[in-house]
Amino acid sequence: MNKYSSYELFKSVRINAEIERQEEGRNHEVLYFHKVDDPYSHLTIQSIEKLKSSYNISFKPILVGEEDAEAIHETSLYSKYCLEDVKRIAPFYDIAFPGNSYPSKEIDL
């Protein structure tokens, strides 16, 4: 276990992966987990172009579904505070969060 949790091994793997990425001419990749009706995802999706224009990165979106109900202690409070949190965060990133309800689960194509 000490070998696999070694910081030196971690650094070595990271350095080798970075060398390989540069040799292949690939951008840094950001895995982005998106939930259609999630307030945090709503903020993030509006920030992607700004991040891409500021950094040499590419995004790989991964669509996710509902949270496991057992993982959320107080479901009603969780929903309420997520929404309030996003409404407080959005102005710091010049992002509009338009309302007092969660984004729609419907996807407009």
C-alpha positions as CSV (number, residue, x, y, z in Angstrom):
1,M,0.0,0.0,0.0
2,N,2.8,2.4,0.7
3,K,4.1,2.0,-2.8
4,Y,0.7,2.8,-4.4
5,S,0.1,5.8,-2.0
6,S,3.6,7.2,-2.6
7,Y,3.7,10.8,-3.5
8,E,6.8,10.1,-5.5
9,L,5.0,7.5,-7.6
10,F,2.1,10.0,-8.0
11,K,4.5,12.7,-9.3
12,S,6.2,10.3,-11.7
13,V,2.9,9.1,-13.2
14,R,1.8,12.7,-13.5
15,I,5.0,13.8,-15.2
16,N,4.9,10.9,-17.6
17,A,1.2,11.6,-18.5
18,E,2.0,15.2,-19.1
19,I,5.0,14.3,-21.4
20,E,2.7,11.9,-23.4
21,R,-0.1,14.6,-23.7
22,Q,2.4,17.1,-25.0
23,E,3.9,14.7,-27.5
24,E,0.5,13.9,-28.8
25,G,-0.4,17.6,-29.1
26,R,-3.5,17.2,-26.9
27,N,-5.1,19.9,-24.8
28,H,-5.6,19.3,-21.1
29,E,-8.9,17.5,-20.6
30,V,-11.6,18.5,-18.0
31,L,-14.1,15.9,-17.3
32,Y,-17.3,17.7,-16.6
33,F,-20.3,16.0,-14.9
34,H,-23.5,17.7,-16.0
35,K,-27.0,17.2,-14.5
36,V,-29.6,18.9,-16.6
37,D,-31.7,20.2,-13.7
38,D,-28.8,21.0,-11.4
39,P,-28.3,24.7,-10.4
40,Y,-24.5,24.2,-10.2
41,S,-24.5,22.6,-13.7
42,H,-26.4,25.6,-14.9
43,L,-23.7,27.9,-13.7
44,T,-20.9,25.8,-15.0
45,I,-22.3,25.4,-18.5
46,Q,-22.3,29.2,-18.8
47,S,-18.6,29.3,-17.8
48,I,-17.2,26.8,-20.2
49,E,-16.5,29.1,-23.1
50,K,-14.8,31.6,-20.9
51,L,-12.6,28.8,-19.4
52,K,-11.8,27.5,-22.9
53,S,-10.8,30.9,-24.1
54,S,-8.6,31.5,-21.1
55,Y,-6.9,28.1,-20.9
56,N,-5.7,25.5,-23.4
57,I,-8.3,22.9,-22.3
58,S,-11.0,20.8,-23.7
59,F,-14.2,19.7,-21.9
60,K,-15.6,16.2,-21.9
61,P,-19.1,16.4,-20.6
62,I,-20.6,13.4,-18.8
63,L,-24.4,13.5,-18.4
64,V,-25.4,12.2,-14.9
65,G,-28.8,11.4,-13.4
66,E,-30.4,11.7,-10.0
67,E,-28.4,11.5,-6.8
68,D,-28.7,8.5,-4.6
69,A,-31.4,9.5,-2.0
70,E,-29.4,7.7,0.7
71,A,-26.5,10.0,0.1
72,I,-28.5,13.2,0.9
73,H,-29.2,13.7,4.5
74,E,-32.0,16.3,4.3
75,T,-33.4,16.2,0.8
76,S,-35.7,19.2,1.1
77,L,-32.9,21.3,2.7
78,Y,-30.4,20.1,0.1
79,S,-32.5,21.3,-2.8
80,K,-33.3,24.6,-1.1
81,Y,-29.7,25.3,-0.1
82,C,-28.3,24.3,-3.6
83,L,-30.6,26.8,-5.1
84,E,-29.7,29.6,-2.6
85,D,-26.0,28.8,-3.0
86,V,-26.1,29.2,-6.7
87,K,-28.1,32.5,-6.5
88,R,-25.3,33.8,-4.2
89,I,-22.4,32.5,-6.3
90,A,-23.6,33.6,-9.8
91,P,-23.0,37.3,-9.5
92,F,-19.3,36.7,-8.7
93,Y,-18.9,35.1,-12.1
94,D,-21.2,37.6,-14.0
95,I,-23.6,34.7,-14.6
96,A,-27.4,35.1,-14.6
97,F,-29.3,32.6,-12.6
98,P,-32.9,33.5,-13.5
99,G,-35.2,32.5,-10.9
100,N,-36.3,30.8,-7.7
101,S,-36.7,27.3,-9.1
102,Y,-34.5,24.6,-10.5
103,P,-33.7,24.5,-14.2
104,S,-36.0,22.4,-16.3
105,K,-35.2,18.7,-16.8
106,E,-36.4,19.1,-20.5
107,I,-33.6,19.3,-23.1
108,D,-34.3,21.7,-26.0
109,L,-32.9,20.3,-29.2
